[in-house]
Every structure is written in C-alpha cells, then in structure tokens.
C-alpha cells in the first residue's frame, strides 16, 4: 500500500523507544522515590535529567557540573553529596535543589528551571527568564521532554 501523500493527518509522534536513551529506565525507580519525597512531578524530573545529561551518570559539563542532574561541585557539597556520580545521591540532591528553586520563585516552574540552568542570581537580576540563548533553548527542550514523559506515564 502506498502512503497517501495528500493526507492532512499529523504524523504520529515518535514512540518511546525512538526518543528514549539507553539505560534511562534503570533510573526511573530512583526518580520515583525522589519525586515522591520532594513532591515534584516525576515526568519533569525525567525531562530535566534527559536535557542535563542524556541519562549519563558519568557526565561532566565544561563548567564542571557532574552526574545525571549536572550538579555543580559547590551545590553538590552544600546538599551533602559525597559522590556526584552516584545516581541515588545525584538525583535526590538535584530534585531537592529544584524544589528549593521552586519555593524561591513562588512555584513558577519556568523561573525555577531557568535558575537551575543559569543560576538564581540571573533570574533575580532580570526578574524573569534571563535573555540567554542557552537558557531559552534549555527551557524549550525540558518542556518538550516533559510533555513526552507525561504522555507516556
């Protein structure tokens, strides 16, 4: 059967296997526990991890952020993380940090995410999402994956 090229139907969204990253499901139990503990939507945590590290627990950014949720060394130390490459420690600390940012910005998820990416001081300085291309791109990616993970449970 030849596909109808005149069809106005939308393309089906990619399947989970098309968008998933090798090994990501192995971290879902930790994400569930941290999400429950800090009352953060697990789909949002999954999206943050996806954008931050592509689910690579050994990821290191050019700025020195480490692990799944890309914790900066100072932040990791402040949160009591002994090993930023330990998925359990990293995810719990990252979710706890995100919860703190949510409280700091009165529950505004966009501002909390912008602060997670660019730092609280920049969000406070601009009293909004900082005008950084990287931060704007980051927000778009996180929300795109957030929708993806919400749809798939």
DSSP file (Angstrom, degrees, kcal/mol; ACC not computed):
  #  RESIDUE AA STRUCTURE BP1 BP2  ACC     N-H-->O    O-->H-N    N-H-->O    O-->H-N    TCO  KAPPA ALPHA  PHI   PSI    X-CA   Y-CA   Z-CA
    1    1 A X              0   0    0      0, 0.0     2,-0.4     0, 0.0     0, 0.0   0.000 360.0 360.0 360.0 132.5    0.0    0.0    0.0
    2    2 A X        -     0   0    0      1,-0.1     2,-0.0     0, 0.0     3,-0.0  -0.741 360.0-112.7 -89.2 131.6    1.4    3.4   -1.0
    3    3 A X        -     0   0    0     -2,-0.4     2,-0.9     1,-0.1    -1,-0.1  -0.342  29.6-111.8 -63.7 145.3    1.0    6.1    1.7
    4    4 A X    >   -     0   0    0      1,-0.2     3,-1.0     2,-0.1    -1,-0.1  -0.687  29.8-171.9 -79.0 107.0   -1.3    9.0    0.9
    5    5 A X  T 3  S+     0   0    0     -2,-0.9    -1,-0.2     1,-0.2    -2,-0.1   0.611  81.8  60.5 -78.0 -11.5    0.9   12.0    0.4
    6    6 A X  T 3  S+     0   0    0     -3,-0.0    -1,-0.2     2,-0.0    -2,-0.1   0.455  77.2 121.5 -92.1  -1.1   -2.1   14.3    0.2
    7    7 A X    <   -     0   0    0     -3,-1.0    -4,-0.0     1,-0.1     0, 0.0  -0.352  52.2-156.8 -65.4 139.1   -3.3   13.4    3.7
    8    8 A X        +     0   0    0      2,-0.1    -1,-0.1    -2,-0.0    -3,-0.0   0.334  53.4 124.5 -96.3   6.4   -3.6   16.3    6.1
    9    9 A X        -     0   0    0      1,-0.1     2,-0.1     3,-0.0     3,-0.1  -0.362  67.7-109.8 -66.1 145.1   -3.2   14.0    9.1
   10   10 A X        -     0   0    0      1,-0.1     2,-0.1    -2,-0.0    -1,-0.1  -0.425  35.3-102.7 -70.5 149.0   -0.5   14.8   11.5
   11   11 A X        -     0   0    0     -2,-0.1    -1,-0.1     1,-0.1     3,-0.1  -0.466  44.4-101.9 -65.7 143.4    2.5   12.4   11.7
   12   12 A X        -     0   0    0     -2,-0.1    -1,-0.1     1,-0.1     3,-0.1  -0.404  41.4-105.8 -65.0 145.0    2.3   10.2   14.7
   13   13 A X        -     0   0    0      1,-0.1    -1,-0.1    -3,-0.1    -3,-0.0  -0.395  48.2 -86.3 -69.4 153.0    4.6   11.3   17.5
   14   14 A X        -     0   0    0      1,-0.1    -1,-0.1    -3,-0.1     5,-0.0  -0.211  47.8-109.1 -59.0 148.3    7.7    9.2   17.9
   15   15 A X    >>  -     0   0    0      1,-0.1     4,-1.4    -3,-0.1     3,-0.7  -0.299  29.7-104.2 -73.9 164.7    7.4    6.1   20.0
   16   16 A X  H 3> S+     0   0    0      1,-0.3     4,-2.0     2,-0.2     3,-0.4   0.898 123.0  54.7 -56.1 -42.7    9.1    5.9   23.4
   17   17 A X  H 34 S+     0   0    0      1,-0.2    -1,-0.3     2,-0.2    -3,-0.0   0.811 104.3  55.4 -64.8 -27.9   11.8    3.7   22.0
   18   18 A X  H <4 S+     0   0    0     -3,-0.7    -1,-0.2     1,-0.2    -2,-0.2   0.847 119.6  30.5 -70.2 -33.6   12.5    6.3   19.4
   19   19 A X  H  < S+     0   0    0     -4,-1.4    -2,-0.2    -3,-0.4    -1,-0.2   0.538  97.9 102.9-103.9  -8.9   13.1    9.0   21.9
   20   20 A X     <  -     0   0    0     -4,-2.0     2,-0.4    -5,-0.2    -5,-0.0  -0.344  63.9-132.2 -77.7 159.5   14.4    7.0   24.9
   21   21 A X    >   -     0   0    0     -2,-0.1     3,-2.3     1,-0.1     4,-0.4  -0.874  36.1 -88.7-111.5 141.9   18.1    6.9   25.8
   22   22 A X  T 3  S+     0   0    0     -2,-0.4    -1,-0.1     1,-0.3     0, 0.0  -0.233 109.9   4.0 -51.5 125.6   19.9    3.6   26.5
   23   23 A X  T >  S+     0   0    0      1,-0.1     3,-1.2    33,-0.0     4,-0.4   0.360  88.7 122.8  85.2  -4.8   19.6    2.7   30.2
   24   24 A X  G X   +     0   0    0     -3,-2.3     3,-1.8     1,-0.3     4,-0.4   0.865  67.4  61.1 -62.0 -35.4   17.3    5.6   31.2
   25   25 A X  G >  S+     0   0    0     -4,-0.4     3,-1.1     1,-0.3     4,-0.5   0.784  90.8  68.9 -62.7 -25.8   14.6    3.2   32.6
   26   26 A X  G <  S+     0   0    0     -3,-1.2    -1,-0.3     1,-0.3     4,-0.3   0.740 100.2  49.5 -65.6 -19.9   17.1    1.9   35.1
   27   27 A X  G <> S+     0   0    0     -3,-1.8     4,-2.3    -4,-0.4     3,-0.4   0.552  84.5  91.6 -93.2  -8.9   17.0    5.3   36.9
   28   28 A X  H <> S+     0   0    0     -3,-1.1     4,-2.7    -4,-0.4     5,-0.2   0.854  81.3  55.1 -59.4 -38.7   13.2    5.5   37.0
   29   29 A X  H  > S+     0   0    0     -4,-0.5     4,-2.1    -3,-0.2    -1,-0.2   0.905 110.6  46.3 -61.8 -37.9   12.8    3.9   40.5
   30   30 A X  H  > S+     0   0    0     -3,-0.4     4,-2.6    -4,-0.3     5,-0.2   0.920 112.3  51.0 -66.6 -42.9   15.2    6.5   42.0
   31   31 A X  H  X S+     0   0    0     -4,-2.3     4,-2.9     1,-0.2     5,-0.2   0.912 108.8  51.9 -60.0 -43.6   13.4    9.2   40.2
   32   32 A X  H  X S+     0   0    0     -4,-2.7     4,-2.4     2,-0.2    -1,-0.2   0.930 111.2  46.5 -59.5 -46.6   10.0    8.0   41.6
   33   33 A X  H  X S+     0   0    0     -4,-2.1     4,-2.5     1,-0.2    -2,-0.2   0.929 115.7  44.7 -63.5 -45.6   11.4    7.9   45.1
   34   34 A X  H  X S+     0   0    0     -4,-2.6     4,-2.3     2,-0.2    -1,-0.2   0.904 113.4  51.0 -65.9 -40.9   12.9   11.4   44.9
   35   35 A X  H  X>S+     0   0    0     -4,-2.9     5,-1.9    -5,-0.2     4,-0.9   0.908 112.7  45.6 -63.1 -43.0    9.8   12.8   43.2
   36   36 A X  H  <5S+     0   0    0     -4,-2.4     3,-0.4    -5,-0.2    -2,-0.2   0.924 112.4  51.2 -65.4 -44.8    7.6   11.4   45.8
   37   37 A X  H  <5S+     0   0    0     -4,-2.5    -2,-0.2     1,-0.2    -1,-0.2   0.884 122.7  29.8 -60.9 -40.9    9.8   12.7   48.6
   38   38 A X  H  <5S-     0   0    0     -4,-2.3    -1,-0.2    -5,-0.1    -2,-0.2   0.334 106.4-120.4-105.6   5.7   10.0   16.2   47.3
   39   39 A X  T  <5 +     0   0    0     -4,-0.9     2,-0.4    -3,-0.4    -3,-0.2   0.927  62.3 142.4  55.5  52.3    6.6   16.3   45.6
   40   40 A X      < -     0   0    0     -5,-1.9    -1,-0.2    -6,-0.1     2,-0.1  -0.970  61.9 -99.9-120.9 137.6    7.9   17.1   42.1
   41   41 A X    >>  -     0   0    0     -2,-0.4     4,-1.8     1,-0.2     3,-0.9  -0.363  26.7-142.4 -56.8 121.7    6.3   15.5   39.0
   42   42 A X  H 3> S+     0   0    0      1,-0.3     4,-2.7     2,-0.2     5,-0.2   0.824 100.2  61.0 -59.3 -30.1    8.5   12.6   38.0
   43   43 A X  H 3> S+     0   0    0      1,-0.2     4,-1.8     2,-0.2    -1,-0.3   0.869 104.6  49.0 -63.4 -34.9    7.9   13.4   34.3
   44   44 A X  H <> S+     0   0    0     -3,-0.9     4,-2.5     2,-0.2    -2,-0.2   0.900 110.3  49.9 -70.5 -40.7    9.5   16.8   35.0
   45   45 A X  H  X S+     0   0    0     -4,-1.8     4,-2.6     2,-0.2     5,-0.2   0.924 110.1  51.0 -62.5 -44.0   12.5   15.2   36.7
   46   46 A X  H  X S+     0   0    0     -4,-2.7     4,-2.4     1,-0.2    -1,-0.2   0.902 110.7  49.6 -58.8 -41.2   12.9   12.8   33.8
   47   47 A X  H  X S+     0   0    0     -4,-1.8     4,-2.3     2,-0.2     5,-0.2   0.907 109.8  50.1 -65.9 -42.2   12.9   15.7   31.4
   48   48 A X  H  X S+     0   0    0     -4,-2.5     4,-3.0     1,-0.2     5,-0.2   0.942 112.7  46.7 -61.7 -46.7   15.5   17.6   33.4
   49   49 A X  H  X>S+     0   0    0     -4,-2.6     4,-2.8     1,-0.2     6,-0.9   0.909 110.1  54.3 -61.9 -41.8   17.8   14.6   33.5
   50   50 A X  H  X5S+     0   0    0     -4,-2.4     4,-1.1    -5,-0.2    -1,-0.2   0.923 115.7  37.9 -58.4 -45.6   17.3   14.0   29.8
   51   51 A X  H  <5S+     0   0    0     -4,-2.3    -2,-0.2     2,-0.2    -1,-0.2   0.885 118.7  48.8 -75.7 -38.4   18.3   17.5   28.9
   52   52 A X  H  <5S-     0   0    0     -4,-3.0    -2,-0.2    -5,-0.2    -3,-0.2   0.925 137.5  -7.3 -67.7 -45.3   21.1   17.8   31.5
   53   53 A X  H ><5S-     0   0    0     -4,-2.8     3,-1.1    15,-0.3    -3,-0.2   0.423  79.6-118.2-137.3  -0.1   22.9   14.6   30.9
   54   54 A X  T 3<<S-     0   0    0     -4,-1.1    -4,-0.2    -5,-0.9     3,-0.1   0.846  80.1 -63.1  55.8  32.0   21.1   12.3   28.4
   55   55 A X  T 3  S+     0   0    0     -6,-0.9     2,-0.8    13,-0.3    -1,-0.2   0.784  97.9 144.1  63.0  30.2   20.9    9.9   31.4
   56   56 A X    X   -     0   0    0     -3,-1.1     3,-1.8    -7,-0.2    -1,-0.2  -0.876  35.9-164.3 -98.6 106.9   24.7    9.5   31.5
   57   57 A X  T 3  S+     0   0    0     -2,-0.8    11,-0.2     1,-0.3    -1,-0.1   0.667  89.5  51.9 -67.4 -13.7   25.6    9.2   35.2
   58   58 A X  T 3  S+     0   0    0      9,-0.2    -1,-0.3    -5,-0.1    27,-0.1   0.251  80.7 136.2-102.7  10.8   29.2    9.9   34.5
   59   59 A X    <   -     0   0    0     -3,-1.8     8,-2.3    -6,-0.1     2,-0.4  -0.302  30.9-173.8 -63.4 140.7   28.5   13.2   32.5
   60   60 A X  B     -A   66   0A   0      6,-0.2     6,-0.2    10,-0.1     2,-0.1  -0.991  13.7-143.2-135.2 126.4   30.7   16.2   33.2
   61   61 A X    >   -     0   0    0      4,-2.5     3,-1.5    -2,-0.4    -8,-0.0  -0.355  29.7-106.5 -82.9 168.2   30.0   19.6   31.7
   62   62 A X  T 3  S+     0   0    0      1,-0.3    -1,-0.1     2,-0.1     0, 0.0   0.747 123.7  53.4 -64.6 -22.5   32.6   22.0   30.5
   63   63 A X  T 3  S-     0   0    0      2,-0.1    -1,-0.3     9,-0.0    -2,-0.0   0.449 125.7-101.6 -91.8  -1.3   31.8   24.1   33.6
   64   64 A X    <   +     0   0    0     -3,-1.5     9,-0.2     1,-0.3    -2,-0.1   0.495  67.9 150.8  98.3   3.5   32.3   21.1   35.9
   65   65 A X        -     0   0    0      7,-0.1    -4,-2.5     5,-0.1     2,-0.3  -0.449  31.7-151.5 -68.2 144.0   28.7   20.1   36.6
   66   66 A X  B   > -AB  60  71A   0      5,-2.5     5,-2.4    -6,-0.2     3,-0.2  -0.895  32.3  -2.2-128.5 149.4   28.5   16.3   37.3
   67   67 A X  T > 5S-     0   0    0     -8,-2.3     3,-1.2    -2,-0.3   -11,-0.2  -0.109  99.1 -34.5  80.7-170.1   26.2   13.4   37.0
   68   68 A X  T 3 5S+     0   0    0     16,-0.3   -15,-0.3     1,-0.3   -13,-0.3   0.867 140.6  33.5 -58.4 -44.2   22.7   12.8   35.9
   69   69 A X  T 3 5S-     0   0    0     -3,-0.2    -1,-0.3   -17,-0.1    -2,-0.2   0.254 108.7-121.3-100.6  12.3   21.3   16.2   37.1
   70   70 A X  T < 5 -     0   0    0     -3,-1.2     2,-0.4     1,-0.2    -3,-0.2   0.933  36.3-166.6  50.8  62.4   24.5   18.0   36.4
   71   71 A X  B   < -B   66   0A   0     -5,-2.4    -5,-2.5    13,-0.2    -1,-0.2  -0.644  18.3-127.0 -80.5 131.4   25.2   19.3   39.9
   72   72 A X     >  -     0   0    0     -2,-0.4     4,-3.0    -7,-0.3     5,-0.3  -0.522  26.9-114.1 -71.0 146.3   27.9   22.0   40.3
   73   73 A X  H  > S+     0   0    0     -9,-0.2     4,-2.5     1,-0.2     5,-0.2   0.868 116.1  49.7 -52.7 -42.0   30.5   21.0   42.9
   74   74 A X  H  > S+     0   0    0      2,-0.2     4,-2.4     1,-0.2    -1,-0.2   0.913 113.6  46.2 -63.9 -42.4   29.5   23.8   45.3
   75   75 A X  H  > S+     0   0    0     -3,-0.2     4,-2.1     2,-0.2    -2,-0.2   0.924 112.3  50.4 -65.7 -44.8   25.9   22.9   45.0
   76   76 A X  H  <>S+     0   0    0     -4,-3.0     5,-2.9     1,-0.2     4,-0.2   0.920 112.0  47.7 -59.3 -44.9   26.6   19.2   45.5
   77   77 A X  H ><5S+     0   0    0     -4,-2.5     3,-1.6    -5,-0.3    -1,-0.2   0.933 110.9  51.0 -62.5 -46.3   28.8   19.9   48.6
   78   78 A X  H 3<5S+     0   0    0     -4,-2.4    -1,-0.2     1,-0.3    -2,-0.2   0.853 110.2  50.3 -58.7 -36.5   26.1   22.2   50.0
   79   79 A X  T 3<5S-     0   0    0     -4,-2.1    -1,-0.3    -5,-0.1    -2,-0.2   0.398 119.5-110.3 -86.2   3.2   23.5   19.4   49.5
   80   80 A X  T < 5 +     0   0    0     -3,-1.6     2,-0.5    -4,-0.2    -3,-0.2   0.743  58.9 161.2  78.6  24.3   25.7   16.8   51.2
   81   81 A X      < -     0   0    0     -5,-2.9    -1,-0.2    -6,-0.2     3,-0.2  -0.688  20.0-177.4 -82.2 122.2   26.5   14.8   48.1
   82   82 A X  S    S+     0   0    0     -2,-0.5     2,-0.4     1,-0.3    -1,-0.2   0.827  80.2  24.3 -82.9 -36.2   29.6   12.6   48.7
   83   83 A X    >   -     0   0    0      3,-0.1     3,-2.0     1,-0.1     7,-0.3  -0.883  61.4-168.7-137.1 101.0   29.7   11.3   45.1
   84   84 A X  T 3  S+     0   0    0     -2,-0.4   -16,-0.3     1,-0.3   -13,-0.2   0.669  90.4  60.3 -64.9 -16.2   28.0   13.3   42.4
   85   85 A X  T 3  S+     0   0    0    -18,-0.1     2,-0.7   -27,-0.1    -1,-0.3   0.512  78.8 100.4 -89.0  -5.2   28.3   10.3   40.0
   86   86 A X    <>  -     0   0    0     -3,-2.0     4,-3.0     1,-0.2     5,-0.3  -0.730  69.2-148.1 -79.9 115.4   26.2    8.1   42.3
   87   87 A X  H  > S+     0   0    0     -2,-0.7     4,-2.7     1,-0.2     5,-0.3   0.869  93.9  51.1 -55.5 -41.4   22.7    8.2   40.7
   88   88 A X  H  > S+     0   0    0      2,-0.2     4,-2.1     1,-0.2     5,-0.2   0.952 116.1  40.0 -61.9 -50.3   20.8    7.9   44.0
   89   89 A X  H  > S+     0   0    0     -6,-0.2     4,-2.4     2,-0.2     5,-0.2   0.920 117.6  49.4 -64.8 -44.2   22.7   10.8   45.6
   90   90 A X  H  X S+     0   0    0     -4,-3.0     4,-2.8    -7,-0.3     5,-0.2   0.931 113.3  44.0 -63.8 -48.6   22.7   12.9   42.5
   91   91 A X  H  X S+     0   0    0     -4,-2.7     4,-2.8    -5,-0.3     5,-0.3   0.935 114.9  48.0 -66.2 -46.0   19.0   12.6   41.7
   92   92 A X  H  X S+     0   0    0     -4,-2.1     4,-2.2    -5,-0.3    -1,-0.2   0.922 116.0  44.7 -61.7 -42.1   17.9   13.1   45.3
   93   93 A X  H  X S+     0   0    0     -4,-2.4     4,-2.6    -5,-0.2    -2,-0.2   0.911 113.8  49.9 -67.8 -41.7   20.1   16.2   45.6
   94   94 A X  H  X S+     0   0    0     -4,-2.8     4,-2.4    -5,-0.2    -2,-0.2   0.904 113.2  45.4 -63.6 -42.0   19.1   17.5   42.2
   95   95 A X  H  X S+     0   0    0     -4,-2.8     4,-2.6     2,-0.2    -1,-0.2   0.903 112.9  50.9 -69.0 -40.5   15.4   17.2   42.9
   96   96 A X  H  X S+     0   0    0     -4,-2.2     4,-2.0    -5,-0.3    -2,-0.2   0.912 111.5  48.4 -61.2 -42.3   15.8   18.7   46.4
   97   97 A X  H  X S+     0   0    0     -4,-2.6     4,-2.2     2,-0.2    -2,-0.2   0.911 111.0  50.0 -63.8 -43.3   17.7   21.6   44.8
   98   98 A X  H  X S+     0   0    0     -4,-2.4     4,-2.5     1,-0.2    -2,-0.2   0.904 108.5  52.8 -63.2 -40.3   14.9   22.0   42.2
   99   99 A X  H  X S+     0   0    0     -4,-2.6     4,-2.2     1,-0.2    -1,-0.2   0.910 108.1  51.4 -60.3 -42.3   12.3   22.0   45.0
  100  100 A X  H  X S+     0   0    0     -4,-2.0     4,-2.5     1,-0.2    -1,-0.2   0.917 110.0  49.2 -59.2 -44.2   14.2   24.8   46.7
  101  101 A X  H  X S+     0   0    0     -4,-2.2     4,-1.9     2,-0.2    -2,-0.2   0.881 107.8  54.3 -64.8 -38.3   14.3   26.8   43.5
  102  102 A X  H  <>S+     0   0    0     -4,-2.5     5,-3.6     2,-0.2     6,-0.4   0.931 111.2  45.1 -60.0 -45.1   10.5   26.3   43.1
  103  103 A X  H ><5S+     0   0    0     -4,-2.2     3,-1.5     1,-0.2    -2,-0.2   0.913 110.4  54.6 -64.1 -42.0    9.9   27.7   46.5
  104  104 A X  H 3<5S+     0   0    0     -4,-2.5    -1,-0.2     1,-0.3    -2,-0.2   0.845 113.8  41.4 -60.5 -34.5   12.3   30.5   45.9
  105  105 A X  T ><5S-     0   0    0     -4,-1.9     3,-2.1    -5,-0.1    -1,-0.3  -0.102 118.8-105.9-109.6  34.2   10.4   31.5   42.8
  106  106 A X  T < 5S-     0   0    0     -3,-1.5    -3,-0.2     1,-0.3     3,-0.1   0.799  76.3 -52.8  51.3  40.3    6.9   31.0   44.2
  107  107 A X  T 3 <S+     0   0    0     -5,-3.6     2,-0.9     1,-0.2    -1,-0.3   0.519  92.1 147.9  79.7   4.9    6.1   27.8   42.4
  108  108 A X    <>  -     0   0    0     -3,-2.1     4,-2.5    -6,-0.4    -1,-0.2  -0.644  30.9-165.7 -78.0 105.5    6.9   29.2   38.9
  109  109 A X  H  > S+     0   0    0     -2,-0.9     4,-2.7     1,-0.2     5,-0.2   0.883  84.6  53.4 -61.8 -41.6    8.3   26.2   37.1
  110  110 A X  H  > S+     0   0    0      1,-0.2     4,-2.5     2,-0.2    -1,-0.2   0.928 112.2  43.9 -61.5 -44.9    9.8   28.2   34.2
  111  111 A X  H  > S+     0   0    0      2,-0.2     4,-2.4     1,-0.2    -1,-0.2   0.896 113.3  51.4 -68.4 -38.6   11.7   30.5   36.6
  112  112 A X  H  X S+     0   0    0     -4,-2.5     4,-2.2     2,-0.2    -2,-0.2   0.912 112.3  46.6 -63.6 -41.8   12.9   27.5   38.7
  113  113 A X  H  X S+     0   0    0     -4,-2.7     4,-2.0     2,-0.2    -2,-0.2   0.904 110.9  51.8 -65.9 -41.0   14.1   25.8   35.6
  114  114 A X  H  X S+     0   0    0     -4,-2.5     4,-3.5    -5,-0.2     5,-0.5   0.904 111.6  47.7 -61.3 -40.0   15.8   28.9   34.3
  115  115 A X  H  X S+     0   0    0     -4,-2.4     4,-1.7     2,-0.2    -2,-0.2   0.870 107.9  55.2 -68.2 -36.9   17.5   29.2   37.8
  116  116 A X  H  < S+     0   0    0     -4,-2.2    -1,-0.2    -5,-0.2    -2,-0.2   0.882 119.3  34.1 -61.3 -37.1   18.5   25.5   37.6
  117  117 A X  H  < S+     0   0    0     -4,-2.0    -2,-0.2    -5,-0.1    -1,-0.2   0.921 135.7  18.8 -84.0 -48.4   20.2   26.3   34.3
  118  118 A X  H  < S-     0   0    0     -4,-3.5    -3,-0.2    -5,-0.2     4,-0.2   0.597 111.8 -98.5-104.9 -14.1   21.6   29.8   34.6
  119  119 A X    >X  -     0   0    0     -4,-1.7     4,-1.4    -5,-0.5     3,-0.8   0.081  27.9 -95.3 102.3 142.4   21.6   30.3   38.4
  120  120 A X  H 3> S+     0   0    0      1,-0.2     4,-2.8    -5,-0.2     5,-0.3   0.855 118.2  63.4 -58.0 -38.3   19.2   32.1   40.7
  121  121 A X  H 3> S+     0   0    0      1,-0.2     4,-2.4     2,-0.2    -1,-0.2   0.852 102.9  48.9 -60.8 -34.4   21.2   35.3   40.6
  122  122 A X  H <> S+     0   0    0     -3,-0.8     4,-2.1     2,-0.2     6,-0.3   0.896 111.1  48.9 -72.3 -39.0   20.5   35.8   36.9
  123  123 A X  H  X>S+     0   0    0     -4,-1.4     5,-1.3     1,-0.2     4,-1.0   0.920 115.2  45.3 -64.9 -42.5   16.8   35.1   37.3
  124  124 A X  H  <5S+     0   0    0     -4,-2.8    -2,-0.2     2,-0.2    -1,-0.2   0.899 109.9  55.3 -66.3 -40.8   16.6   37.6   40.1
  125  125 A X  H  <5S+     0   0    0     -4,-2.4    -2,-0.2    -5,-0.3    -1,-0.2   0.911 119.6  31.0 -59.0 -44.3   18.7   40.1   38.2
  126  126 A X  H  <5S-     0   0    0     -4,-2.1    -1,-0.2     2,-0.3    -2,-0.2   0.531  98.0-136.5 -91.8  -7.0   16.3   40.1   35.3
  127  127 A X  T  <5S+     0   0    0     -4,-1.0     2,-0.3     1,-0.2    -3,-0.2   0.839  84.2  43.1  51.6  34.3   13.3   39.4   37.4
  128  128 A X  S   <S-     0   0    0     -5,-1.3     2,-0.3    -6,-0.3    -2,-0.3  -0.936 116.7 -36.3-176.5-172.5   12.4   36.9   34.7
  129  129 A X  S    S-     0   0    0     -2,-0.3   -18,-0.1    -3,-0.1    -6,-0.1  -0.557  73.3-111.0 -66.7 125.9   13.9   34.3   32.5
  130  130 A X        -     0   0    0     -2,-0.3     2,-1.6     1,-0.1     6,-0.1  -0.262  23.2-115.2 -60.7 148.0   17.4   35.6   31.6
  131  131 A X  S    S+     0   0    0      4,-0.1     2,-0.5    -3,-0.1    -1,-0.1  -0.139  70.2 133.4 -79.8  44.7   17.9   36.6   28.0
  132  132 A X     >  -     0   0    0     -2,-1.6     4,-2.4     1,-0.1     5,-0.2  -0.824  56.1-143.0 -98.7 131.6   20.4   33.9   27.4
  133  133 A X  H  > S+     0   0    0     -2,-0.5     4,-2.7     1,-0.2     5,-0.2   0.907 102.6  53.9 -56.0 -43.5   20.1   31.7   24.2
  134  134 A X  H  > S+     0   0    0      1,-0.2     4,-2.5     2,-0.2    -1,-0.2   0.906 109.7  46.6 -60.1 -42.6   21.3   28.7   26.2
  135  135 A X  H  > S+     0   0    0      2,-0.2     4,-2.5     1,-0.2    -1,-0.2   0.905 112.4  49.2 -68.7 -41.5   18.6   29.1   28.9
  136  136 A X  H  X S+     0   0    0     -4,-2.4     4,-2.0     2,-0.2    -2,-0.2   0.909 113.6  46.8 -63.6 -41.6   15.8   29.7   26.4
  137  137 A X  H  X S+     0   0    0     -4,-2.7     4,-2.5    -5,-0.2    -2,-0.2   0.904 110.5  54.0 -63.8 -42.3   16.9   26.6   24.5
  138  138 A X  H  X S+     0   0    0     -4,-2.5     4,-2.8    -5,-0.2     5,-0.2   0.926 108.0  48.9 -57.8 -48.6   17.1   24.6   27.7
  139  139 A X  H  X S+     0   0    0     -4,-2.5     4,-2.6     1,-0.2     5,-0.2   0.920 110.6  50.4 -60.6 -44.6   13.5   25.6   28.7
  140  140 A X  H  X S+     0   0    0     -4,-2.0     4,-2.1     1,-0.2    -1,-0.2   0.929 113.1  46.2 -58.9 -45.7   12.2   24.5   25.3
  141  141 A X  H  X S+     0   0    0     -4,-2.5     4,-2.5     2,-0.2     5,-0.3   0.932 112.1  49.8 -64.2 -46.3   13.9   21.2   25.5
  142  142 A X  H  X S+     0   0    0     -4,-2.8     4,-2.6     1,-0.2    -2,-0.2   0.932 113.2  46.1 -60.4 -45.8   12.8   20.5   29.1
  143  143 A X  H  X S+     0   0    0     -4,-2.6     4,-2.1    -5,-0.2    -1,-0.2   0.854 110.4  53.8 -68.1 -32.8    9.2   21.3   28.3
  144  144 A X  H  X S+     0   0    0     -4,-2.1     4,-1.8    -5,-0.2    -1,-0.2   0.939 114.7  40.3 -64.3 -45.8    9.3   19.2   25.1
  145  145 A X  H  X S+     0   0    0     -4,-2.5     4,-3.0     2,-0.2     5,-0.2   0.836 110.1  59.9 -72.0 -31.7   10.6   16.2   27.1
  146  146 A X  H  X S+     0   0    0     -4,-2.6     4,-2.4    -5,-0.3    -2,-0.2   0.942 107.5  45.5 -59.0 -47.2    8.2   16.9   29.9
  147  147 A X  H  X S+     0   0    0     -4,-2.1     4,-2.4     2,-0.2    -1,-0.2   0.916 112.2  52.6 -60.8 -43.1    5.3   16.6   27.6
  148  148 A X  H  X S+     0   0    0     -4,-1.8     4,-1.3     1,-0.2    -2,-0.2   0.941 112.9  42.5 -57.7 -50.3    6.8   13.4   26.2
  149  149 A X  H  X S+     0   0    0     -4,-3.0     4,-0.8     1,-0.2    -1,-0.2   0.836 112.5  54.0 -70.7 -32.3    7.2   11.8   29.6
  150  150 A X  H >< S+     0   0    0     -4,-2.4     3,-0.6    -5,-0.2    -1,-0.2   0.920 108.2  50.3 -65.4 -42.0    3.8   12.9   30.8
  151  151 A X  H 3< S+     0   0    0     -4,-2.4    -1,-0.2     1,-0.2    -2,-0.2   0.827 115.6  42.3 -63.9 -32.3    2.1   11.3   27.8
  152  152 A X  H 3<        0   0    0     -4,-1.3    -1,-0.2    -5,-0.2    -2,-0.2   0.458 360.0 360.0 -98.4  -1.9    3.9    8.0   28.4
  153  153 A X    <<        0   0    0     -4,-0.8    -3,-0.2    -3,-0.6    -4,-0.1   0.502 360.0 360.0  77.3 360.0    3.5    7.9   32.1
